[in-house]
Amino acid sequence: MQVSQVQPPRVLLCFDFDGTFLDSEAPQPFDPEILDRLLELKRWGALWCINTGRSLPHTVEAITRFRIIPTPDFIIARESEIYTSNEFNRWIDWGDWNKQCAKDHKRLYRTAKKFFKNFRVYLESETRAEWISHPLEPAGIHASSLEEMDSICQMIDSMSPPSDLSYHRNSVYLRFNHIGYSKGTAMDHLGRSLGIGPEFRLAMGDNHNDLSMLQPSVAHGIACPSNAIPEIKAHVARVGGFVAKRPITGGVIDALEHFLYTEEVR
């Protein structure tokens, strides 16, 4: 069935995973009430998506381990790749987006090779950070502290990187990426493909790499939990979003109450 033949759902819910939807290190990783809320909203016609920096296998493993049911309708993995489950409950590419994403990143890693080489020299001689490079993650950084990552980001910006090179930062981790792919561009593409405009989208996150989807051009419903970093809280407040008073899943439930269980939205 073609996407254009599907009647658009009323709303697309898009949540960051770690630090927003759940705390995988806590005795109770998430408030089980959220599952009842999601089931209710799905009956109402909503779709929900996990938008995460995790890889697809890492995300699916957590969904299974923590028994998250209903499972998400979509997963945006590695902050850029869009997947959906088929009739056999296998996660597959959503359209041609992932193929183009891989192609553009392959070209980027080739053209930015000199920049990466020079930056790695700086990183290994001037910082305590670790350069990350393997098939799944060709260019990334693990800093020794938040303060060190702050200075590393400042250095990246000052070195005039290639015009199509950007990065996603989450705490002390950083992933270099093509500027055209982020949590925000992936969510926007998914919404457009489903025929769901920004006015019927809710995005929620807690860290730097969530900023691209916490934009009015991507979603009119913008929120963060109380454990979000100060920069995210300030941004959400500035754009008229919802800063929850509870952390993690409690904040997600509060955001759903704020945006979806009101006469204005209904």
C-alpha positions in Angstrom: 0.0 0.0 0.0 1.3 3.4 -0.9 1.7 6.1 1.8 -0.6 8.4 -0.2 -3.4 5.8 0.1 -3.3 5.8 3.9 -5.7 8.2 5.6 -3.5 10.6 7.7 -3.7 9.9 11.5 -4.7 12.8 13.7 -1.3 13.2 15.4 2.3 12.0 15.4 4.0 11.7 18.8 7.8 11.7 18.7 9.8 11.0 21.8 13.5 10.9 22.5 14.3 7.5 24.2 17.0 7.7 26.9 16.4 10.5 29.4 13.0 11.3 28.1 10.9 8.1 27.6 12.9 5.9 30.0 15.9 5.7 32.3 17.4 2.3 31.5 19.5 2.3 34.7 16.6 2.9 37.1 14.8 0.0 39.0 11.7 1.0 37.2 12.9 2.4 33.8 9.5 4.1 33.0 6.1 4.8 34.4 3.9 2.0 33.1 1.0 4.4 32.9 2.5 5.7 29.6 1.7 2.4 28.0 -2.0 2.8 28.8 -1.9 6.3 27.5 -0.3 5.2 24.2 -2.8 2.5 23.7 -5.6 5.0 24.2 -4.1 7.5 21.8 -3.5 4.8 19.2 -7.2 3.9 19.3 -7.8 7.6 18.8 -5.7 7.5 15.7 -2.3 8.6 16.8 1.0 7.2 15.7 4.1 7.2 18.0 7.8 7.2 17.2 11.0 6.8 19.2 13.6 9.3 18.0 17.0 8.2 19.4 20.7 8.2 19.0 20.8 4.5 19.6 21.3 2.1 16.7 18.2 0.2 15.5 19.3 -3.2 17.1 20.1 -1.4 20.4 16.7 0.3 20.4 14.8 -2.9 19.5 16.7 -4.8 22.2 15.5 -2.2 24.8 11.9 -2.3 23.6 11.9 -6.1 24.0 13.8 -6.1 27.3 11.5 -3.5 29.0 8.4 -4.9 27.4 7.3 -1.6 25.8 3.8 -2.4 24.4 2.4 -1.0 22.2 5.7 -1.0 20.3 6.4 2.3 18.4 5.0 2.6 14.9 8.3 4.1 13.8 11.9 4.2 15.1 14.2 7.0 14.1 17.6 5.5 14.9 21.1 7.1 15.0 19.3 10.4 14.8 18.6 10.0 11.1 17.4 6.6 9.9 13.7 5.9 9.7 12.2 2.4 10.2 8.8 0.9 10.5 7.7 -2.7 11.3 6.1 -4.9 8.6 3.5 -7.6 8.9 6.1 -10.0 10.2 7.1 -7.6 13.0 10.5 -6.9 11.4 11.9 -3.5 11.2 12.4 -2.2 7.7 13.4 1.0 5.9 10.7 3.7 5.6 10.8 4.5 1.9 14.0 5.6 0.2 15.1 7.9 3.0 17.7 5.5 4.6 19.2 4.7 1.3 19.8 8.4 0.5 21.0 9.0 4.0 23.6 6.3 3.7 24.7 7.6 0.3 25.1 11.2 1.5 27.0 10.2 4.6 29.4 8.0 2.6 30.2 10.9 0.3 30.6 13.2 3.4 33.0 10.9 5.1 35.1 10.8 2.0 35.1 14.6 1.3 35.7 15.4 5.0 38.6 13.0 5.4 41.2 15.8 5.7 39.2 17.7 8.3 38.7 14.5 10.3 42.5 13.8 10.1 43.4 17.2 11.4 40.8 17.3 14.1 41.8 13.9 15.4 45.4 15.2 15.7 44.1 18.1 17.8 41.8 15.8 19.9 44.5 13.2 20.7 47.2 15.8 21.5 45.2 18.5 23.3 42.4 16.7 25.1 41.6 13.6 27.0 38.8 12.7 24.7 38.6 9.5 22.7 38.2 9.5 18.9 35.6 6.9 17.8 35.8 5.2 14.5 34.3 1.9 13.4 32.0 0.7 10.5 28.8 1.8 12.3 30.3 5.0 13.7 33.0 6.3 11.2 33.6 9.6 13.0 32.6 10.3 16.6 34.0 11.6 20.0 33.7 10.5 23.6 34.8 13.4 25.9 36.0 13.0 29.4 33.6 15.6 30.8 30.8 17.9 29.8 33.2 20.9 30.1 35.6 19.2 27.8 32.8 18.5 25.2 31.8 22.2 25.4 35.3 23.2 24.4 35.5 20.5 21.7 32.3 21.8 20.1 33.7 25.3 20.2 36.9 24.1 18.5 34.9 22.3 15.8 32.9 25.4 15.0 36.1 27.5 14.8 37.9 25.2 12.4 35.5 26.0 9.5 34.4 22.4 8.8 33.1 21.5 5.3 29.7 23.1 4.6 27.8 19.9 4.7 29.3 18.6 7.9 27.5 18.9 11.2 27.4 17.0 14.5 25.0 15.6 17.1 25.9 16.0 20.7 24.4 14.1 23.6 26.2 14.7 26.9 29.8 13.7 26.5 29.2 11.9 23.2 29.3 13.5 19.7 28.6 12.0 16.3 29.6 13.8 13.1 26.9 13.8 10.4 25.6 15.2 7.2 23.9 18.6 7.8 20.8 17.4 6.0 20.1 14.6 8.5 19.0 15.0 12.1 16.2 14.1 14.5 14.4 17.2 13.2 14.8 16.5 9.4 13.9 12.8 9.9 10.8 13.6 12.0 9.7 16.3 9.5 10.2 13.9 6.5 8.2 11.2 8.4 5.4 13.6 9.1 5.2 14.9 5.5 5.2 11.3 4.2 2.3 10.5 6.5 0.4 13.7 5.6 0.7 15.0 9.1 1.6 18.7 9.3 3.6 20.3 12.2 0.3 21.4 13.8 -0.5 17.8 14.6 3.0 16.7 15.8 4.3 16.5 19.3 8.1 16.3 19.9 9.8 15.8 23.2 13.5 15.5 24.2 16.0 16.4 26.9 19.5 16.9 25.4 21.4 18.8 22.7 20.8 16.3 20.0 17.0 16.8 20.4 17.1 20.5 19.6 16.6 20.0 15.9 13.1 18.4 16.4 12.1 20.9 19.1 11.4 23.5 16.5 8.0 25.1 15.6 8.7 24.3 11.9 8.9 20.6 12.8 6.3 20.3 15.6 3.8 22.8 17.1 3.7 20.6 20.3 7.2 21.0 21.9 8.1 19.7 25.3 10.8 18.5 27.6 10.9 16.6 31.0 12.1 18.3 34.2 15.5 16.5 33.9 16.3 18.2 30.5 19.5 20.1 30.4 19.2 23.9 31.0 19.7 24.8 27.4 16.8 22.6 26.3 14.5 23.9 29.0 15.3 27.5 28.0 14.7 26.8 24.4 11.4 25.0 25.0 10.2 27.9 27.2 11.4 30.5 24.6 9.3 28.9 21.8 6.2 28.6 23.9 6.5 24.9 24.6 5.8 22.8 27.7 8.5 22.3 30.4 7.2 19.4 32.5 7.6 19.5 36.3 8.2 15.7 36.4 11.3 13.8 35.0 11.5 11.1 32.3 8.2 9.4 31.6 6.2 11.4 34.2 7.0 14.4 32.1 5.9 12.7 28.9 2.6 11.9 30.5 2.2 15.5 31.6 3.1 16.7 28.1 0.4 14.4 26.6 -2.1 15.8 29.2 -1.1 19.4 28.3 -1.3 19.1 24.5 -3.8 16.3 23.8 -6.3 16.1 26.6 -7.7 19.6 26.2 -10.8 21.0 24.6 -8.6 23.2 22.3 -6.9 20.2 20.7 -10.0 18.0 20.6 
